[in-house]
Amino acid sequence: MLRALLLENLHPLAMTILRADGAEVVARSGALDEDELISALEGVQLLGIRSKTQVTERVLAQATDLRAIGAFCIGTNQIDLRAAAQRGVAVFNAPFSNTRSVVEIALAEVIALMRRLTDRDKALHAGIWDKSADGAHEVRGRVLGIVGYGNIGTQLSVLAEALGMSVVFYDTAERLSLGNARRLTSMDELLEMADVVTLHVDGRPGNAGLFGAAQFARMRPGAMFLNLSRGFVVDYAALRETVLDGHLGGAAVDVFPNEPKRRGDPFESDLRGLPNVILTPHIGGSTEEAQESIGQFVANKLRDYVTTGSTTLSVNLPNLALDARTGVHRLAHLHHNTPGVLAGINRTLAENGVNIEAQLLSTRGELGYVVTDIGAELAPDVLEVLQTMPQTIRLRVLS
Ligand SMILES: NC(=O)c1ccc[n+]([C@@H]2O[C@H](COP(=O)([O-])OP(=O)(O)OC[C@H]3O[C@@H](n4cnc5c(N)ncnc54)[C@H](O)[C@@H]3O)[C@@H](O)[C@H]2O)c1
């Protein structure tokens, strides 16, 4: 029986889906540190995590039973993807499931910053009637500058235009502009034009420190700044200075370089206590709708990988979309991508009288993944030959 370990309070739907497929599932609410994770993974084939659990090379080296990891979130930087692939561990995530939730909170924050809502709210809770139009603006007609025009950036672009904002964006990759949004050729150009700058770049290492004092200085006086992407992308000490000296009108920040591990843990940041600065504890994508959608999406990916070998949207293995097997057995062979592997497998099968009923191959850089449906039982010695091919990383027999 397959065993699954689900950490970090995943949506119950994930457990339901894996249990329905016959897995024994253990769920825990918090993240585990490296040593705790190593011992918890003994005898576990499927691991479900969010962003707090670090799956390092050391963890992977010792988790010899592990077959697949589900990152029930968007980012996968917490997992050593290459080390996982080299050990035949497939990694899946949910790249689209909470996009809408992030977009909605970003829009809410743009309006809240422009109207200084959180300052007014705090004052009134403190018993002060601060009725004034000073520093409060409509968003209609304002320029929204989106840095990173991917899943989130594009959807934000469409909804912001519906509010009457004028959208410009900058992306390092070629991106089709939606609606009337205008693509700019540099981030500097965007910073000089936008009334609101919002970051939606991905977490590639090169984005560390993307935004600091120089970028804040280029922004328009009184402009607003949002970061709902990754904490390490922004120099928050510089953001603090630029808010305190009055150059920026306000900011909304949802992600931090060092986030507390558990709910209720203390939080330290240069940004605490600043005027018109909205701080949220990495909840951009955290809605019940998104959690349910992520739980379902990733658990289905894990289930499909286990039952059919399908690697569609895996972030570290060659992608193959597979239906239920047609033969008696399915051989899912992950290997080093060198010439002759397919021929070697097929020769071994032919020499042992095993007929191939269907076969698909996909490669990704140094990895190859070939899935073969066969019409007969495979003798243990034939299996042994395939398993001990020098290129074999992992061979699974799905019956
Ligand atoms: N706050 C939250 O709760 C929350 C939830 C979901 C996603 N996120 C984060 O939001 C970010 C965006 O998510 P997504 O799904 O839209 O990602 P995505 O991969 O679809 O889009 C990212 C875009 O950024 C572009 N990009 C990367 N580096 C850039 C740079 N230096 N300058 C300009 N463009 C650059 C990429 O080309 C891509 O188009 C990610 O970092 C993700 O981790 C946060």
The ligand as an ORCA input file, in Angstrom:
! r2SCAN-3c Opt
* xyz 0 1
  N       1.474     36.138     -2.357
  C       1.049     34.945     -2.621
  O       0.358     34.322     -1.817
  C       1.356     34.344     -3.943
  C       0.470     33.423     -4.496
  C       0.734     32.938     -5.763
  C       1.888     33.324     -6.426
  N       2.761     34.164     -5.849
  C       3.983     34.584     -6.540
  O       3.611     35.458     -7.586
  C       4.612     35.444     -8.587
  C       3.971     35.382     -9.962
  O       3.219     34.186    -10.119
  P       2.708     33.757    -11.581
  O       1.907     32.528    -11.441
  O       2.102     34.913    -12.276
  O       4.107     33.396    -12.245
  P       4.446     33.256    -13.802
  O       5.637     32.379    -13.873
  O       3.223     32.884    -14.567
  O       4.854     34.743    -14.213
  C       6.044     35.361    -13.843
  C       6.426     36.327    -14.943
  O       7.499     37.133    -14.490
  C       8.390     37.318    -15.579
  N       9.688     37.714    -15.029
  C      10.568     36.957    -14.320
  N      11.607     37.708    -13.926
  C      11.367     38.960    -14.374
  C      12.070     40.171    -14.254
  N      13.226     40.250    -13.590
  N      11.540     41.258    -14.847
  C      10.370     41.193    -15.527
  N       9.659     40.072    -15.665
  C      10.153     38.964    -15.093
  C       8.387     35.975    -16.283
  O       8.869     36.060    -17.602
  C       6.895     35.627    -16.211
  O       6.181     36.132    -17.315
  C       5.515     34.261     -8.260
  O       6.696     34.721     -7.660
  C       4.711     33.469     -7.255
  O       5.535     32.749     -6.377
  C       2.504     34.689     -4.615
*
